[in-house]
């Protein structure tokens, strides 16, 4: 069922931001202030298969068929390349 829904799904988003970008995770940065993120359904299927076979990950995150696991750093790393959330709050006020 997931294969039919996600197998051919490809999405991308580009954000044009005001000001300078200090740091980012999992985005491709292009000057002067643009971040892009791409999602590939086949990567998601591969990541889910890998994590569902990982007993330690399942024990840490729990798994309930009615409530899918949240996007954690492990899943984010498999999907986007870095074991970090794609978006996190700023560490200091601007």
PyMOL Python script that loads the backbone (N, CA, C, O; Angstrom):
from pymol import cmd

cmd.read_pdbstr("""\
ATOM      1  N   UNK A   1       0.818  -1.180   0.000  1.00  0.00           N
ATOM      2  CA  UNK A   1       0.000   0.000   0.000  1.00  0.00           C
ATOM      3  C   UNK A   1       0.877   1.265   0.000  1.00  0.00           C
ATOM      4  O   UNK A   1       0.625   2.195  -0.766  1.00  0.00           O
ATOM      5  N   UNK A   2       1.912   1.292   0.868  1.00  0.00           N
ATOM      6  CA  UNK A   2       2.811   2.449   0.885  1.00  0.00           C
ATOM      7  C   UNK A   2       3.504   2.621  -0.458  1.00  0.00           C
ATOM      8  O   UNK A   2       3.717   3.743  -0.918  1.00  0.00           O
ATOM      9  N   UNK A   3       3.851   1.513  -1.075  1.00  0.00           N
ATOM     10  CA  UNK A   3       4.553   1.580  -2.354  1.00  0.00           C
ATOM     11  C   UNK A   3       3.706   2.293  -3.405  1.00  0.00           C
ATOM     12  O   UNK A   3       4.225   3.089  -4.187  1.00  0.00           O
ATOM     13  N   UNK A   4       2.419   2.010  -3.424  1.00  0.00           N
ATOM     14  CA  UNK A   4       1.524   2.671  -4.380  1.00  0.00           C
ATOM     15  C   UNK A   4       1.391   4.162  -4.089  1.00  0.00           C
ATOM     16  O   UNK A   4       1.332   4.980  -5.007  1.00  0.00           O
ATOM     17  N   UNK A   5       1.346   4.505  -2.804  1.00  0.00           N
ATOM     18  CA  UNK A   5       1.161   5.918  -2.432  1.00  0.00           C
ATOM     19  C   UNK A   5       2.443   6.729  -2.580  1.00  0.00           C
ATOM     20  O   UNK A   5       2.409   7.868  -3.044  1.00  0.00           O
ATOM     21  N   UNK A   6       3.573   6.146  -2.186  1.00  0.00           N
ATOM     22  CA  UNK A   6       4.815   6.913  -2.106  1.00  0.00           C
ATOM     23  C   UNK A   6       5.811   6.627  -3.222  1.00  0.00           C
ATOM     24  O   UNK A   6       6.690   7.446  -3.488  1.00  0.00           O
ATOM     25  N   UNK A   7       5.687   5.486  -3.871  1.00  0.00           N
ATOM     26  CA  UNK A   7       6.700   5.029  -4.822  1.00  0.00           C
ATOM     27  C   UNK A   7       7.114   6.046  -5.864  1.00  0.00           C
ATOM     28  O   UNK A   7       8.304   6.194  -6.141  1.00  0.00           O
ATOM     29  N   UNK A   8       6.165   6.744  -6.442  1.00  0.00           N
ATOM     30  CA  UNK A   8       6.505   7.701  -7.511  1.00  0.00           C
ATOM     31  C   UNK A   8       6.397   9.152  -7.051  1.00  0.00           C
ATOM     32  O   UNK A   8       6.517  10.067  -7.866  1.00  0.00           O
ATOM     33  N   UNK A   9       6.175   9.373  -5.768  1.00  0.00           N
ATOM     34  CA  UNK A   9       6.019  10.736  -5.248  1.00  0.00           C
ATOM     35  C   UNK A   9       7.354  11.463  -5.185  1.00  0.00           C
ATOM     36  O   UNK A   9       8.331  10.949  -4.643  1.00  0.00           O
ATOM     37  N   UNK A  10       7.380  12.648  -5.738  1.00  0.00           N
ATOM     38  CA  UNK A  10       8.547  13.523  -5.660  1.00  0.00           C
ATOM     39  C   UNK A  10       8.020  14.937  -5.423  1.00  0.00           C
ATOM     40  O   UNK A  10       7.168  15.433  -6.161  1.00  0.00           O
ATOM     41  N   UNK A  11       8.543  15.565  -4.383  1.00  0.00           N
ATOM     42  CA  UNK A  11       8.127  16.920  -4.052  1.00  0.00           C
ATOM     43  C   UNK A  11       9.366  17.745  -3.752  1.00  0.00           C
ATOM     44  O   UNK A  11      10.364  17.226  -3.252  1.00  0.00           O
ATOM     45  N   UNK A  12       9.298  19.002  -4.052  1.00  0.00           N
ATOM     46  CA  UNK A  12      10.398  19.897  -3.696  1.00  0.00           C
ATOM     47  C   UNK A  12       9.818  21.250  -3.305  1.00  0.00           C
ATOM     48  O   UNK A  12       8.754  21.661  -3.767  1.00  0.00           O
ATOM     49  N   UNK A  13      10.549  21.911  -2.450  1.00  0.00           N
ATOM     50  CA  UNK A  13      10.140  23.241  -2.004  1.00  0.00           C
ATOM     51  C   UNK A  13      11.372  24.127  -1.962  1.00  0.00           C
ATOM     52  O   UNK A  13      12.450  23.692  -1.556  1.00  0.00           O
ATOM     53  N   UNK A  14      11.206  25.357  -2.378  1.00  0.00           N
ATOM     54  CA  UNK A  14      12.276  26.342  -2.338  1.00  0.00           C
ATOM     55  C   UNK A  14      11.790  27.542  -1.538  1.00  0.00           C
ATOM     56  O   UNK A  14      10.692  28.054  -1.759  1.00  0.00           O
ATOM     57  N   UNK A  15      12.624  27.976  -0.609  1.00  0.00           N
ATOM     58  CA  UNK A  15      12.287  29.099   0.254  1.00  0.00           C
ATOM     59  C   UNK A  15      13.257  30.245  -0.023  1.00  0.00           C
ATOM     60  O   UNK A  15      14.471  30.078   0.091  1.00  0.00           O
ATOM     61  N   UNK A  16      12.727  31.389  -0.379  1.00  0.00           N
ATOM     62  CA  UNK A  16      13.520  32.606  -0.579  1.00  0.00           C
ATOM     63  C   UNK A  16      13.357  33.427   0.696  1.00  0.00           C
ATOM     64  O   UNK A  16      12.280  33.958   0.967  1.00  0.00           O
ATOM     65  N   UNK A  17      14.411  33.524   1.460  1.00  0.00           N
ATOM     66  CA  UNK A  17      14.342  34.134   2.778  1.00  0.00           C
ATOM     67  C   UNK A  17      15.002  35.508   2.810  1.00  0.00           C
ATOM     68  O   UNK A  17      15.954  35.772   2.074  1.00  0.00           O
ATOM     69  N   UNK A  18      14.481  36.379   3.675  1.00  0.00           N
ATOM     70  CA  UNK A  18      15.129  37.685   3.816  1.00  0.00           C
ATOM     71  C   UNK A  18      16.362  37.551   4.695  1.00  0.00           C
ATOM     72  O   UNK A  18      16.334  36.831   5.694  1.00  0.00           O
ATOM     73  N   UNK A  19      17.400  38.207   4.353  1.00  0.00           N
ATOM     74  CA  UNK A  19      18.592  38.205   5.203  1.00  0.00           C
ATOM     75  C   UNK A  19      19.511  37.026   4.952  1.00  0.00           C
ATOM     76  O   UNK A  19      19.285  36.206   4.062  1.00  0.00           O
ATOM     77  N   UNK A  20      20.550  36.970   5.761  1.00  0.00           N
ATOM     78  CA  UNK A  20      21.595  35.959   5.639  1.00  0.00           C
ATOM     79  C   UNK A  20      21.196  34.700   6.405  1.00  0.00           C
ATOM     80  O   UNK A  20      20.618  34.785   7.489  1.00  0.00           O
ATOM     81  N   UNK A  21      21.502  33.549   5.850  1.00  0.00           N
ATOM     82  CA  UNK A  21      21.238  32.273   6.513  1.00  0.00           C
ATOM     83  C   UNK A  21      22.509  31.857   7.228  1.00  0.00           C
ATOM     84  O   UNK A  21      23.544  31.652   6.593  1.00  0.00           O
ATOM     85  N   UNK A  22      22.439  31.730   8.554  1.00  0.00           N
ATOM     86  CA  UNK A  22      23.621  31.336   9.321  1.00  0.00           C
ATOM     87  C   UNK A  22      23.915  29.849   9.155  1.00  0.00           C
ATOM     88  O   UNK A  22      25.018  29.472   8.759  1.00  0.00           O
ATOM     89  N   UNK A  23      22.945  29.017   9.452  1.00  0.00           N
ATOM     90  CA  UNK A  23      23.115  27.568   9.341  1.00  0.00           C
ATOM     91  C   UNK A  23      21.795  26.943   8.913  1.00  0.00           C
ATOM     92  O   UNK A  23      20.730  27.539   9.073  1.00  0.00           O
ATOM     93  N   UNK A  24      21.879  25.742   8.369  1.00  0.00           N
ATOM     94  CA  UNK A  24      20.683  24.977   8.037  1.00  0.00           C
ATOM     95  C   UNK A  24      21.051  23.499   8.046  1.00  0.00           C
ATOM     96  O   UNK A  24      22.220  23.134   7.928  1.00  0.00           O
ATOM     97  N   UNK A  25      20.046  22.666   8.186  1.00  0.00           N
ATOM     98  CA  UNK A  25      20.239  21.221   8.147  1.00  0.00           C
ATOM     99  C   UNK A  25      19.354  20.650   7.056  1.00  0.00           C
ATOM    100  O   UNK A  25      18.179  21.000   6.949  1.00  0.00           O
ATOM    101  N   UNK A  26      19.915  19.785   6.261  1.00  0.00           N
ATOM    102  CA  UNK A  26      19.187  19.031   5.246  1.00  0.00           C
ATOM    103  C   UNK A  26      18.663  19.857   4.073  1.00  0.00           C
ATOM    104  O   UNK A  26      18.062  19.296   3.156  1.00  0.00           O
ATOM    105  N   UNK A  27      18.868  21.137   4.079  1.00  0.00           N
ATOM    106  CA  UNK A  27      18.490  21.973   2.947  1.00  0.00           C
ATOM    107  C   UNK A  27      19.705  22.177   2.058  1.00  0.00           C
ATOM    108  O   UNK A  27      20.844  22.147   2.526  1.00  0.00           O
ATOM    109  N   UNK A  28      19.455  22.382   0.790  1.00  0.00           N
ATOM    110  CA  UNK A  28      20.529  22.798  -0.110  1.00  0.00           C
ATOM    111  C   UNK A  28      20.464  24.320  -0.170  1.00  0.00           C
ATOM    112  O   UNK A  28      19.453  24.899  -0.566  1.00  0.00           O
ATOM    113  N   UNK A  29      21.543  24.944   0.224  1.00  0.00           N
ATOM    114  CA  UNK A  29      21.584  26.409   0.255  1.00  0.00           C
ATOM    115  C   UNK A  29      22.181  26.935  -1.042  1.00  0.00           C
ATOM    116  O   UNK A  29      23.197  26.437  -1.528  1.00  0.00           O
ATOM    117  N   UNK A  30      21.535  27.938  -1.583  1.00  0.00           N
ATOM    118  CA  UNK A  30      22.073  28.634  -2.742  1.00  0.00           C
ATOM    119  C   UNK A  30      22.041  30.122  -2.435  1.00  0.00           C
ATOM    120  O   UNK A  30      21.021  30.646  -1.988  1.00  0.00           O
ATOM    121  N   UNK A  31      23.135  30.789  -2.669  1.00  0.00           N
ATOM    122  CA  UNK A  31      23.201  32.216  -2.337  1.00  0.00           C
ATOM    123  C   UNK A  31      22.175  33.006  -3.127  1.00  0.00           C
ATOM    124  O   UNK A  31      21.762  32.567  -4.201  1.00  0.00           O
ATOM    125  N   UNK A  32      21.761  34.134  -2.638  1.00  0.00           N
ATOM    126  CA  UNK A  32      22.176  34.727  -1.386  1.00  0.00           C
ATOM    127  C   UNK A  32      21.394  34.193  -0.189  1.00  0.00           C
ATOM    128  O   UNK A  32      21.981  34.048   0.883  1.00  0.00           O
ATOM    129  N   UNK A  33      20.093  33.892  -0.316  1.00  0.00           N
ATOM    130  CA  UNK A  33      19.315  33.453   0.847  1.00  0.00           C
ATOM    131  C   UNK A  33      18.184  32.522   0.410  1.00  0.00           C
ATOM    132  O   UNK A  33      17.010  32.798   0.659  1.00  0.00           O
ATOM    133  N   UNK A  34      18.544  31.435  -0.232  1.00  0.00           N
ATOM    134  CA  UNK A  34      17.557  30.492  -0.725  1.00  0.00           C
ATOM    135  C   UNK A  34      17.880  29.109  -0.191  1.00  0.00           C
ATOM    136  O   UNK A  34      19.030  28.672  -0.225  1.00  0.00           O
ATOM    137  N   UNK A  35      16.860  28.425   0.300  1.00  0.00           N
ATOM    138  CA  UNK A  35      17.007  27.055   0.772  1.00  0.00           C
ATOM    139  C   UNK A  35      16.044  26.171  -0.010  1.00  0.00           C
ATOM    140  O   UNK A  35      14.904  26.561  -0.263  1.00  0.00           O
ATOM    141  N   UNK A  36      16.503  24.982  -0.392  1.00  0.00           N
ATOM    142  CA  UNK A  36      15.656  24.045  -1.123  1.00  0.00           C
ATOM    143  C   UNK A  36      15.688  22.693  -0.418  1.00  0.00           C
ATOM    144  O   UNK A  36      16.711  22.290   0.135  1.00  0.00           O
ATOM    145  N   UNK A  37      14.551  22.003  -0.446  1.00  0.00           N
ATOM    146  CA  UNK A  37      14.417  20.694   0.169  1.00  0.00           C
ATOM    147  C   UNK A  37      13.640  19.815  -0.798  1.00  0.00           C
ATOM    148  O   UNK A  37      12.621  20.236  -1.346  1.00  0.00           O
ATOM    149  N   UNK A  38      14.119  18.600  -1.008  1.00  0.00           N
ATOM    150  CA  UNK A  38      13.450  17.686  -1.930  1.00  0.00           C
ATOM    151  C   UNK A  38      13.075  16.400  -1.201  1.00  0.00           C
ATOM    152  O   UNK A  38      13.840  15.892  -0.381  1.00  0.00           O
ATOM    153  N   UNK A  39      11.900  15.887  -1.507  1.00  0.00           N
ATOM    154  CA  UNK A  39      11.394  14.649  -0.930  1.00  0.00           C
ATOM    155  C   UNK A  39      11.211  13.644  -2.049  1.00  0.00           C
ATOM    156  O   UNK A  39      10.652  13.968  -3.096  1.00  0.00           O
ATOM    157  N   UNK A  40      11.685  12.413  -1.829  1.00  0.00           N
ATOM    158  CA  UNK A  40      11.570  11.346  -2.807  1.00  0.00           C
ATOM    159  C   UNK A  40      10.883  10.167  -2.133  1.00  0.00           C
ATOM    160  O   UNK A  40      11.380   9.648  -1.133  1.00  0.00           O
ATOM    161  N   UNK A  41       9.754   9.744  -2.668  1.00  0.00           N
ATOM    162  CA  UNK A  41       8.979   8.660  -2.077  1.00  0.00           C
ATOM    163  C   UNK A  41       9.737   7.352  -1.974  1.00  0.00           C
ATOM    164  O   UNK A  41       9.551   6.615  -1.005  1.00  0.00           O
ATOM    165  N   UNK A  42      10.594   7.038  -2.950  1.00  0.00           N
ATOM    166  CA  UNK A  42      11.350   5.786  -2.873  1.00  0.00           C
ATOM    167  C   UNK A  42      12.342   5.818  -1.709  1.00  0.00           C
ATOM    168  O   UNK A  42      12.587   4.791  -1.076  1.00  0.00           O
ATOM    169  N   UNK A  43      12.915   6.992  -1.423  1.00  0.00           N
ATOM    170  CA  UNK A  43      13.791   7.121  -0.254  1.00  0.00           C
ATOM    171  C   UNK A  43      13.011   6.898   1.031  1.00  0.00           C
ATOM    172  O   UNK A  43      13.513   6.277   1.968  1.00  0.00           O
ATOM    173  N   UNK A  44      11.779   7.406   1.074  1.00  0.00           N
ATOM    174  CA  UNK A  44      10.930   7.224   2.251  1.00  0.00           C
ATOM    175  C   UNK A  44      10.627   5.745   2.464  1.00  0.00           C
ATOM    176  O   UNK A  44      10.699   5.258   3.593  1.00  0.00           O
ATOM    177  N   UNK A  45      10.294   5.033   1.408  1.00  0.00           N
ATOM    178  CA  UNK A  45      10.020   3.600   1.523  1.00  0.00           C
ATOM    179  C   UNK A  45      11.247   2.850   2.028  1.00  0.00           C
ATOM    180  O   UNK A  45      11.136   1.995   2.907  1.00  0.00           O
ATOM    181  N   UNK A  46      12.413   3.165   1.477  1.00  0.00           N
ATOM    182  CA  UNK A  46      13.657   2.513   1.914  1.00  0.00           C
ATOM    183  C   UNK A  46      13.944   2.825   3.383  1.00  0.00           C
ATOM    184  O   UNK A  46      14.338   1.943   4.146  1.00  0.00           O
ATOM    185  N   UNK A  47      13.745   4.084   3.773  1.00  0.00           N
ATOM    186  CA  UNK A  47      14.002   4.491   5.161  1.00  0.00           C
ATOM    187  C   UNK A  47      13.051   3.785   6.120  1.00  0.00           C
ATOM    188  O   UNK A  47      13.478   3.291   7.164  1.00  0.00           O
ATOM    189  N   UNK A  48      11.774   3.733   5.778  1.00  0.00           N
ATOM    190  CA  UNK A  48      10.799   3.059   6.640  1.00  0.00           C
ATOM    191  C   UNK A  48      11.110   1.580   6.782  1.00  0.00           C
ATOM    192  O   UNK A  48      11.004   1.018   7.872  1.00  0.00           O
ATOM    193  N   UNK A  49      11.491   0.957   5.687  1.00  0.00           N
ATOM    194  CA  UNK A  49      11.843  -0.468   5.733  1.00  0.00           C
ATOM    195  C   UNK A  49      13.039  -0.704   6.656  1.00  0.00           C
ATOM    196  O   UNK A  49      13.048  -1.645   7.449  1.00  0.00           O
ATOM    197  N   UNK A  50      14.040   0.156   6.541  1.00  0.00           N
ATOM    198  CA  UNK A  50      15.226   0.025   7.388  1.00  0.00           C
ATOM    199  C   UNK A  50      14.885   0.238   8.861  1.00  0.00           C
ATOM    200  O   UNK A  50      15.326  -0.531   9.715  1.00  0.00           O
ATOM    201  N   UNK A  51      14.110   1.268   9.162  1.00  0.00           N
ATOM    202  CA  UNK A  51      13.797   1.575  10.555  1.00  0.00           C
ATOM    203  C   UNK A  51      12.836   0.565  11.171  1.00  0.00           C
ATOM    204  O   UNK A  51      12.935   0.279  12.364  1.00  0.00           O
ATOM    205  N   UNK A  52      11.918   0.024  10.396  1.00  0.00           N
ATOM    206  CA  UNK A  52      10.997  -0.985  10.922  1.00  0.00           C
ATOM    207  C   UNK A  52      11.725  -2.288  11.261  1.00  0.00           C
ATOM    208  O   UNK A  52      11.228  -3.089  12.053  1.00  0.00           O
ATOM    209  N   UNK A  53      12.889  -2.497  10.668  1.00  0.00           N
ATOM    210  CA  UNK A  53      13.697  -3.681  10.977  1.00  0.00           C
ATOM    211  C   UNK A  53      14.691  -3.425  12.108  1.00  0.00           C
ATOM    212  O   UNK A  53      15.413  -4.335  12.515  1.00  0.00           O
ATOM    213  N   UNK A  54      14.732  -2.194  12.617  1.00  0.00           N
ATOM    214  CA  UNK A  54      15.679  -1.811  13.664  1.00  0.00           C
ATOM    215  C   UNK A  54      14.969  -1.844  15.020  1.00  0.00           C
ATOM    216  O   UNK A  54      14.221  -0.925  15.355  1.00  0.00           O
ATOM    217  N   UNK A  55      15.203  -2.900  15.793  1.00  0.00           N
ATOM    218  CA  UNK A  55      14.525  -3.074  17.077  1.00  0.00           C
ATOM    219  C   UNK A  55      14.825  -1.938  18.047  1.00  0.00           C
ATOM    220  O   UNK A  55      13.942  -1.517  18.794  1.00  0.00           O
ATOM    221  N   UNK A  56      16.051  -1.441  18.047  1.00  0.00           N
ATOM    222  CA  UNK A  56      16.415  -0.346  18.960  1.00  0.00           C
ATOM    223  C   UNK A  56      15.634   0.919  18.621  1.00  0.00           C
ATOM    224  O   UNK A  56      15.157   1.605  19.524  1.00  0.00           O
ATOM    225  N   UNK A  57      15.496   1.240  17.334  1.00  0.00           N
ATOM    226  CA  UNK A  57      14.742   2.421  16.923  1.00  0.00           C
ATOM    227  C   UNK A  57      13.275   2.274  17.301  1.00  0.00           C
ATOM    228  O   UNK A  57      12.662   3.222  17.791  1.00  0.00           O
ATOM    229  N   UNK A  58      12.708   1.088  17.076  1.00  0.00           N
ATOM    230  CA  UNK A  58      11.305   0.863  17.427  1.00  0.00           C
ATOM    231  C   UNK A  58      11.081   0.971  18.930  1.00  0.00           C
ATOM    232  O   UNK A  58      10.077   1.532  19.368  1.00  0.00           O
ATOM    233  N   UNK A  59      12.008   0.439  19.720  1.00  0.00           N
ATOM    234  CA  UNK A  59      11.876   0.518  21.176  1.00  0.00           C
ATOM    235  C   UNK A  59      11.937   1.968  21.649  1.00  0.00           C
ATOM    236  O   UNK A  59      11.211   2.360  22.562  1.00  0.00           O
ATOM    237  N   UNK A  60      12.808   2.764  21.022  1.00  0.00           N
ATOM    238  CA  UNK A  60      12.963   4.167  21.418  1.00  0.00           C
ATOM    239  C   UNK A  60      11.743   5.003  21.011  1.00  0.00           C
ATOM    240  O   UNK A  60      11.282   5.845  21.783  1.00  0.00           O
ATOM    241  N   UNK A  61      11.230   4.774  19.820  1.00  0.00           N
ATOM    242  CA  UNK A  61      10.156   5.601  19.286  1.00  0.00           C
ATOM    243  C   UNK A  61       8.766   5.031  19.520  1.00  0.00           C
ATOM    244  O   UNK A  61       7.771   5.747  19.404  1.00  0.00           O
ATOM    245  N   UNK A  62       8.691   3.753  19.847  1.00  0.00           N
ATOM    246  CA  UNK A  62       7.395   3.113  19.969  1.00  0.00           C
ATOM    247  C   UNK A  62       6.763   2.994  18.596  1.00  0.00           C
ATOM    248  O   UNK A  62       7.140   3.709  17.667  1.00  0.00           O
ATOM    249  N   UNK A  63       5.839   2.124  18.472  1.00  0.00           N
ATOM    250  CA  UNK A  63       5.158   2.020  17.188  1.00  0.00           C
ATOM    251  C   UNK A  63       3.729   1.586  17.426  1.00  0.00           C
ATOM    252  O   UNK A  63       3.471   0.521  17.987  1.00  0.00           O
ATOM    253  N   UNK A  64       2.820   2.408  17.002  1.00  0.00           N
ATOM    254  CA  UNK A  64       1.397   2.143  17.104  1.00  0.00           C
ATOM    255  C   UNK A  64       0.839   2.325  15.699  1.00  0.00           C
ATOM    256  O   UNK A  64       1.044   3.373  15.086  1.00  0.00           O
ATOM    257  N   UNK A  65       0.146   1.334  15.186  1.00  0.00           N
ATOM    258  CA  UNK A  65      -0.373   1.397  13.815  1.00  0.00           C
ATOM    259  C   UNK A  65      -1.289   2.603  13.600  1.00  0.00           C
ATOM    260  O   UNK A  65      -1.446   3.061  12.468  1.00  0.00           O
ATOM    261  N   UNK A  66      -1.895   3.122  14.671  1.00  0.00           N
ATOM    262  CA  UNK A  66      -2.786   4.268  14.545  1.00  0.00           C
ATOM    263  C   UNK A  66      -2.046   5.599  14.607  1.00  0.00           C
ATOM    264  O   UNK A  66      -2.599   6.640  14.250  1.00  0.00           O
ATOM    265  N   UNK A  67      -0.800   5.565  15.060  1.00  0.00           N
ATOM    266  CA  UNK A  67      -0.047   6.803  15.254  1.00  0.00           C
ATOM    267  C   UNK A  67       1.362   6.601  14.701  1.00  0.00           C
ATOM    268  O   UNK A  67       2.204   5.989  15.358  1.00  0.00           O
ATOM    269  N   UNK A  68       1.618   7.104  13.514  1.00  0.00           N
ATOM    270  CA  UNK A  68       2.916   6.911  12.868  1.00  0.00           C
ATOM    271  C   UNK A  68       4.014   7.640  13.640  1.00  0.00           C
ATOM    272  O   UNK A  68       3.754   8.667  14.267  1.00  0.00           O
ATOM    273  N   UNK A  69       5.247   7.111  13.598  1.00  0.00           N
ATOM    274  CA  UNK A  69       6.354   7.798  14.274  1.00  0.00           C
ATOM    275  C   UNK A  69       6.598   9.176  13.672  1.00  0.00           C
ATOM    276  O   UNK A  69       6.380   9.397  12.481  1.00  0.00           O
ATOM    277  N   UNK A  70       7.051  10.093  14.512  1.00  0.00           N
ATOM    278  CA  UNK A  70       7.367  11.433  14.039  1.00  0.00           C
ATOM    279  C   UNK A  70       8.685  11.425  13.281  1.00  0.00           C
ATOM    280  O   UNK A  70       9.457  10.470  13.365  1.00  0.00           O
ATOM    281  N   UNK A  71       8.930  12.482  12.551  1.00  0.00           N
ATOM    282  CA  UNK A  71      10.189  12.634  11.841  1.00  0.00           C
ATOM    283  C   UNK A  71      11.283  12.917  12.861  1.00  0.00           C
ATOM    284  O   UNK A  71      11.402  14.035  13.362  1.00  0.00           O
ATOM    285  N   UNK A  72      12.081  11.899  13.163  1.00  0.00           N
ATOM    286  CA  UNK A  72      13.178  12.084  14.111  1.00  0.00           C
ATOM    287  C   UNK A  72      14.479  12.246  13.337  1.00  0.00           C
ATOM    288  O   UNK A  72      14.485  12.206  12.106  1.00  0.00           O
ATOM    289  N   UNK A  73      15.571  12.428  14.050  1.00  0.00           N
ATOM    290  CA  UNK A  73      16.857  12.674  13.399  1.00  0.00           C
ATOM    291  C   UNK A  73      17.299  11.477  12.568  1.00  0.00           C
ATOM    292  O   UNK A  73      17.900  11.655  11.509  1.00  0.00           O
ATOM    293  N   UNK A  74      17.016  10.270  13.023  1.00  0.00           N
ATOM    294  CA  UNK A  74      17.408   9.074  12.273  1.00  0.00           C
ATOM    295  C   UNK A  74      16.677   9.014  10.929  1.00  0.00           C
ATOM    296  O   UNK A  74      17.299   8.792   9.890  1.00  0.00           O
ATOM    297  N   UNK A  75      15.381   9.207  10.953  1.00  0.00           N
ATOM    298  CA  UNK A  75      14.596   9.199   9.718  1.00  0.00           C
ATOM    299  C   UNK A  75      14.990  10.382   8.831  1.00  0.00           C
ATOM    300  O   UNK A  75      15.116  10.235   7.615  1.00  0.00           O
ATOM    301  N   UNK A  76      15.183  11.542   9.433  1.00  0.00           N
ATOM    302  CA  UNK A  76      15.618  12.708   8.656  1.00  0.00           C
ATOM    303  C   UNK A  76      16.941  12.470   7.957  1.00  0.00           C
ATOM    304  O   UNK A  76      17.134  12.899   6.819  1.00  0.00           O
ATOM    305  N   UNK A  77      17.863  11.778   8.641  1.00  0.00           N
ATOM    306  CA  UNK A  77      19.157  11.459   8.030  1.00  0.00           C
ATOM    307  C   UNK A  77      19.016  10.544   6.837  1.00  0.00           C
ATOM    308  O   UNK A  77      19.703  10.721   5.831  1.00  0.00           O
ATOM    309  N   UNK A  78      18.130   9.564   6.937  1.00  0.00           N
ATOM    310  CA  UNK A  78      17.917   8.646   5.822  1.00  0.00           C
ATOM    311  C   UNK A  78      17.220   9.333   4.647  1.00  0.00           C
ATOM    312  O   UNK A  78      17.479   9.002   3.490  1.00  0.00           O
ATOM    313  N   UNK A  79      16.348  10.278   4.942  1.00  0.00           N
ATOM    314  CA  UNK A  79      15.612  10.951   3.873  1.00  0.00           C
ATOM    315  C   UNK A  79      16.384  12.089   3.219  1.00  0.00           C
ATOM    316  O   UNK A  79      16.361  12.240   1.998  1.00  0.00           O
ATOM    317  N   UNK A  80      17.069  12.888   4.036  1.00  0.00           N
ATOM    318  CA  UNK A  80      17.652  14.127   3.523  1.00  0.00           C
ATOM    319  C   UNK A  80      19.170  14.216   3.622  1.00  0.00           C
ATOM    320  O   UNK A  80      19.768  15.132   3.057  1.00  0.00           O
ATOM    321  N   UNK A  81      19.810  13.275   4.336  1.00  0.00           N
ATOM    322  CA  UNK A  81      21.264  13.253   4.353  1.00  0.00           C
ATOM    323  C   UNK A  81      21.927  13.624   5.665  1.00  0.00           C
ATOM    324  O   UNK A  81      23.051  13.190   5.916  1.00  0.00           O
ATOM    325  N   UNK A  82      21.280  14.406   6.507  1.00  0.00           N
ATOM    326  CA  UNK A  82      21.870  14.798   7.784  1.00  0.00           C
ATOM    327  C   UNK A  82      20.970  14.331   8.928  1.00  0.00           C
ATOM    328  O   UNK A  82      19.747  14.448   8.852  1.00  0.00           O
ATOM    329  N   UNK A  83      21.582  13.805   9.981  1.00  0.00           N
ATOM    330  CA  UNK A  83      20.810  13.390  11.148  1.00  0.00           C
ATOM    331  C   UNK A  83      20.489  14.608  12.003  1.00  0.00           C
ATOM    332  O   UNK A  83      21.011  14.781  13.104  1.00  0.00           O
ATOM    333  N   UNK A  84      19.625  15.431  11.467  1.00  0.00           N
ATOM    334  CA  UNK A  84      19.205  16.665  12.133  1.00  0.00           C
ATOM    335  C   UNK A  84      17.827  17.009  11.598  1.00  0.00           C
ATOM    336  O   UNK A  84      17.497  16.646  10.469  1.00  0.00           O
ATOM    337  N   UNK A  85      17.014  17.704  12.389  1.00  0.00           N
ATOM    338  CA  UNK A  85      15.699  18.094  11.878  1.00  0.00           C
ATOM    339  C   UNK A  85      15.856  19.114  10.758  1.00  0.00           C
ATOM    340  O   UNK A  85      16.752  19.956  10.815  1.00  0.00           O
ATOM    341  N   UNK A  86      14.996  19.052   9.734  1.00  0.00           N
ATOM    342  CA  UNK A  86      15.089  20.041   8.664  1.00  0.00           C
ATOM    343  C   UNK A  86      14.870  21.466   9.174  1.00  0.00           C
ATOM    344  O   UNK A  86      15.491  22.401   8.669  1.00  0.00           O
ATOM    345  N   UNK A  87      14.002  21.641  10.158  1.00  0.00           N
ATOM    346  CA  UNK A  87      13.720  22.964  10.691  1.00  0.00           C
ATOM    347  C   UNK A  87      13.801  22.892  12.210  1.00  0.00           C
ATOM    348  O   UNK A  87      13.205  22.011  12.830  1.00  0.00           O
ATOM    349  N   UNK A  88      14.524  23.802  12.794  1.00  0.00           N
ATOM    350  CA  UNK A  88      14.593  23.884  14.263  1.00  0.00           C
ATOM    351  C   UNK A  88      14.505  25.345  14.666  1.00  0.00           C
ATOM    352  O   UNK A  88      14.835  26.230  13.877  1.00  0.00           O
ATOM    353  N   UNK A  89      14.062  25.601  15.885  1.00  0.00           N
ATOM    354  CA  UNK A  89      13.943  26.999  16.307  1.00  0.00           C
ATOM    355  C   UNK A  89      15.291  27.673  16.393  1.00  0.00           C
ATOM    356  O   UNK A  89      16.303  27.003  16.592  1.00  0.00           O
ATOM    357  N   UNK A  90      15.327  28.983  16.250  1.00  0.00           N
ATOM    358  CA  UNK A  90      16.608  29.694  16.368  1.00  0.00           C
ATOM    359  C   UNK A  90      17.173  29.549  17.784  1.00  0.00           C
ATOM    360  O   UNK A  90      16.429  29.442  18.759  1.00  0.00           O
ATOM    361  N   UNK A  91      18.488  29.548  17.870  1.00  0.00           N
ATOM    362  CA  UNK A  91      19.144  29.398  19.169  1.00  0.00           C
ATOM    363  C   UNK A  91      19.273  30.731  19.895  1.00  0.00           C
ATOM    364  O   UNK A  91      19.505  30.760  21.104  1.00  0.00           O
ATOM    365  N   UNK A  92      19.126  31.816  19.179  1.00  0.00           N
ATOM    366  CA  UNK A  92      19.208  33.122  19.817  1.00  0.00           C
ATOM    367  C   UNK A  92      18.200  34.053  19.144  1.00  0.00           C
ATOM    368  O   UNK A  92      17.916  33.914  17.955  1.00  0.00           O
ATOM    369  N   UNK A  93      17.666  34.995  19.909  1.00  0.00           N
ATOM    370  CA  UNK A  93      16.719  35.935  19.295  1.00  0.00           C
ATOM    371  C   UNK A  93      17.409  36.819  18.285  1.00  0.00           C
ATOM    372  O   UNK A  93      18.606  37.083  18.394  1.00  0.00           O
ATOM    373  N   UNK A  94      16.665  37.274  17.313  1.00  0.00           N
ATOM    374  CA  UNK A  94      17.214  38.148  16.275  1.00  0.00           C
ATOM    375  C   UNK A  94      16.688  39.528  16.413  1.00  0.00           C
ATOM    376  O   UNK A  94      17.040  40.405  15.624  1.00  0.00           O
TER     377      UNK A  94
END
""", "prot")
cmd.dss("prot")
cmd.show_as("cartoon", "prot")
cmd.util.cbc("prot")
cmd.orient("prot")
